[in-house]
Amino acid sequence: MRAEVFPDGRCVLGGRVLRCAIGRSGVSAHKVEGDGATPLGLLPLRRVLYRADRVKPPACRVPLEPIAPSDGWCDDVLSFSYNKPVSLPFDGSHEELWRADGLYDVIGVLGWNDAPVERARGSAIFLHVATADYAPTAGCVALALPDLLWSLSFGLLELQIH
């Protein structure tokens, strides 16, 4: 099942319109690391990660894995681990997946710049939980937790970013 994501903050799935947040720089056909843009195109959902101490395993049609305090994601363009999961502590620049704010309680890992990975084309492009005010992301797509869980259980497999 494909969700359509639009720059005005709409995500349409199964005839239902959901509010979403996208990158602070909008959508870009020329995504680069740190630009704050959500990449334009079709992004498959590779797997779902979740905080087992906060949420039940989400129903979904892709591989599902709990995260731990030692889980991170490399965003260091000079690292051989760029745009890949890493174990913390990690010397290069990275994101911590175990966050206090709840935004990564459920993470859909999206297929962006991963087959193959190209340096500086963008990393850690996720589908994750939105802030209460739907503040822009660093390039990800974010939904309210109930909408994210519903989308996964409905059979979400890919996002078409317009």
LINSULMO-V985041 format. One record per residue. RES is the residue in three letters. SS is DSSP state (h for helix, s for strand, l for the rest). PSI is psi as a letter, one per 20 degrees, with the letter a starting at -180 (none if undefined). OMEGA is omega in radians with two decimals (none if undefined). Layout:
# LINSULMO-V985041
<<RES/SS/PSI/OMEGA> <RES/SS/PSI/OMEGA>>
This chain:
# LINSULMO-V985041
<<MET/l/p/-3.10> <ARG/s/p/2.99> <ALA/s/q/3.09> <GLU/s/p/-3.12> <VAL/s/p/-3.07> <PHE/s/q/-3.10> <PRO/l/i/3.14> <ASP/l/j/3.07> <GLY/l/k/3.06> <ARG/s/q/3.01> <CYS/s/p/-3.08> <VAL/s/p/-3.13> <LEU/s/p/3.09> <GLY/l/k/-3.13> <GLY/l/i/-3.13> <ARG/s/p/3.11> <VAL/s/p/3.14> <LEU/s/q/3.04> <ARG/s/q/3.09> <CYS/s/r/3.01> <ALA/s/q/3.06> <ILE/l/a/-3.09> <GLY/s/q/-3.10> <ARG/l/h/3.11> <SER/l/j/-3.14> <GLY/l/b/-3.08> <VAL/s/q/-3.13> <SER/s/p/3.02> <ALA/l/i/-3.10> <HIS/l/l/-3.10> <LYS/l/p/3.01> <VAL/l/q/-3.11> <GLU/l/p/3.04> <GLY/l/j/-3.10> <ASP/l/i/3.12> <GLY/l/j/-3.11> <ALA/l/q/2.98> <THR/s/p/-3.09> <PRO/s/p/3.08> <LEU/l/p/3.04> <GLY/s/a/-3.13> <LEU/s/o/-3.10> <LEU/s/o/3.12> <PRO/s/q/3.05> <LEU/s/o/-3.07> <ARG/s/g/3.14> <ARG/s/r/3.13> <VAL/s/p/3.07> <LEU/s/q/-3.11> <TYR/s/q/3.07> <ARG/l/o/-3.09> <ALA/l/h/3.11> <ASP/l/i/-3.11> <ARG/l/h/-3.10> <VAL/l/q/3.04> <LYS/l/q/3.08> <PRO/l/p/-3.12> <PRO/l/q/3.01> <ALA/l/p/3.12> <CYS/l/r/-3.09> <ARG/l/j/3.11> <VAL/l/r/3.11> <PRO/s/q/-3.04> <LEU/s/p/-3.11> <GLU/s/p/3.01> <PRO/s/q/3.06> <ILE/l/r/-3.11> <ALA/l/r/3.13> <PRO/l/h/-3.12> <SER/l/j/-3.10> <ASP/s/p/3.09> <GLY/s/r/3.11> <TRP/s/p/-3.06> <CYS/s/p/3.04> <ASP/l/k/3.14> <ASP/l/o/-3.05> <VAL/l/i/3.13> <LEU/l/i/-3.09> <SER/l/q/3.02> <PHE/l/i/3.13> <SER/l/j/-3.09> <TYR/l/p/-3.13> <ASN/l/k/3.09> <LYS/l/q/3.06> <PRO/s/q/3.11> <VAL/s/r/3.04> <SER/s/p/3.13> <LEU/l/q/0.06> <PRO/l/q/-3.12> <PHE/l/p/-3.04> <ASP/l/h/-3.09> <GLY/l/r/3.08> <SER/l/p/-3.06> <HIS/s/r/2.97> <GLU/s/q/3.00> <GLU/s/p/-3.13> <LEU/l/h/3.13> <TRP/l/n/-3.03> <ARG/l/q/3.12> <ALA/l/h/-3.01> <ASP/l/i/3.09> <GLY/l/i/-3.09> <LEU/l/h/3.11> <TYR/l/k/3.06> <ASP/l/h/3.01> <VAL/s/p/-3.11> <ILE/s/p/2.96> <GLY/s/o/3.13> <VAL/s/o/-3.08> <LEU/s/q/-3.13> <GLY/l/n/3.05> <TRP/l/p/3.09> <ASN/l/l/-3.11> <ASP/l/i/-3.08> <ALA/l/m/-0.01> <PRO/l/r/3.06> <VAL/l/p/3.05> <GLU/l/p/-3.11> <ARG/l/p/3.04> <ALA/l/j/3.12> <ARG/l/j/3.12> <GLY/l/q/-3.10> <SER/l/r/3.05> <ALA/l/l/3.07> <ILE/l/o/-3.02> <PHE/s/r/2.86> <LEU/s/o/-3.06> <HIS/s/a/-3.09> <VAL/s/p/3.13> <ALA/l/q/2.97> <THR/l/r/-3.12> <ALA/l/h/-3.12> <ASP/l/j/-3.14> <TYR/l/l/3.09> <ALA/l/q/3.12> <PRO/l/q/3.14> <THR/s/a/3.07> <ALA/l/j/3.14> <GLY/l/i/3.14> <CYS/l/r/2.96> <VAL/s/p/-3.08> <ALA/s/p/3.11> <LEU/s/q/2.98> <ALA/l/q/-3.08> <LEU/h/g/3.12> <PRO/h/h/3.12> <ASP/h/h/3.10> <LEU/h/g/3.13> <LEU/h/g/3.10> <TRP/h/g/-3.13> <SER/h/g/3.13> <LEU/h/g/-3.13> <SER/h/h/3.12> <PHE/h/i/3.10> <GLY/l/k/3.13> <LEU/l/p/3.11> <LEU/l/i/-3.13> <GLU/s/q/3.08> <LEU/s/p/3.00> <GLN/s/o/-3.12> <ILE/s/p/-3.12> <HIS/l/none/none>>
